[in-house]
Amino acid sequence: LAPRRGLLPLKSHYVGDIPPDFGPSRGFNEYKDCNCFDGCGYCTCEFELDVVNPENKIMNVTHFDITETKKYKREGWTEEQEVKPLPFRDETVDEIEDRRENGVLIAKLKKDQHLRMICQARKGIPKYHAKYMPTATTIYQYQPEIKLRDDLTEQLSLDDKIDFVQSCPRKVFDLDIEDKVYVKNLMDCHFCDECVAKAKVFGKREMVKVRMDPSKFYFTVESVTPNGPRSAIDVVRAGLRILDYKFSLFLRDAYGDEIKEHLPLEPKTKFRGPAPGASASGL
């Protein structure tokens, strides 16, 4: 149960990214950096799970059964800033259906079985453990460039063309209505060079060339749920803020420049980006 409970997503939009974010009404400290002895409202959130199954049927225990103990309640902390289990309750559907479709399963209880635990949530980064990962997908890919020599592909027989198209595991190539080879799914290419190897088998080394365009790449970030732990655009913005702050520390140590300003938590002009549960990607 402990690993399953530890991987439940928690809303973390206001935990703070750099030291200027921390304070009485802002952000959390990491537990190892906090001045407390065994947890406090500035580094720890505590939750309780206490469920009994009185019925003669299997009962599913989900994250909806978790409640906050308020042991480390922060003064001046709004409900929007609180750390809560995700996903949130969907008010548009029945509670039973919501538990069945959206509830993160923790355990199953038989009649008269009782499950009780106290859980503490603390701030961390994925370098410590994968459970701190705020996203479902974080990848980047260079822009592929594929050049086909039509004069050489037309020298192939139909069977060889089919063999060449099928050599690609990502189905990048296809045949058009006139049985000519063309690039169908450019962005699915992952530079395995199977097509290049097949061209060499046919004795036509110059038939296809695959390379990466180093001047362009696609960076894709996908959030876990529509409510977090953090939105895709929030994760990208936090990464840029942390990088900017580390450069400021370098300049301070190298040149003695004091850190007088840093990137803000929110942009001055509202960015009309993707929906909270969508992925953010771009060049």
Secondary structure as UniProt FT lines:
FT   HELIX           2..6
FT   TURN            13..14
FT   HELIX           19..21
FT   TURN            24..25
FT   HELIX           31..33
FT   TURN            41..43
FT   STRAND          44..52
FT   STRAND          59..62
FT   HELIX           63..65
FT   STRAND          66..68
FT   TURN            71..72
FT   TURN            75..76
FT   TURN            79..81
FT   TURN            91..92
FT   HELIX           95..102
FT   STRAND          105..109
FT   TURN            111..112
FT   STRAND          114..122
FT   TURN            126..128
FT   HELIX           130..132
FT   STRAND          135..148
FT   HELIX           150..153
FT   TURN            154..155
FT   HELIX           158..166
FT   TURN            169..170
FT   STRAND          173..175
FT   TURN            177..178
FT   STRAND          181..183
FT   HELIX           186..188
FT   HELIX           194..201
FT   TURN            202..203
FT   TURN            205..206
FT   STRAND          208..223
FT   TURN            226..227
FT   HELIX           232..255
FT   TURN            276..277
FT   STRAND          279..282
//
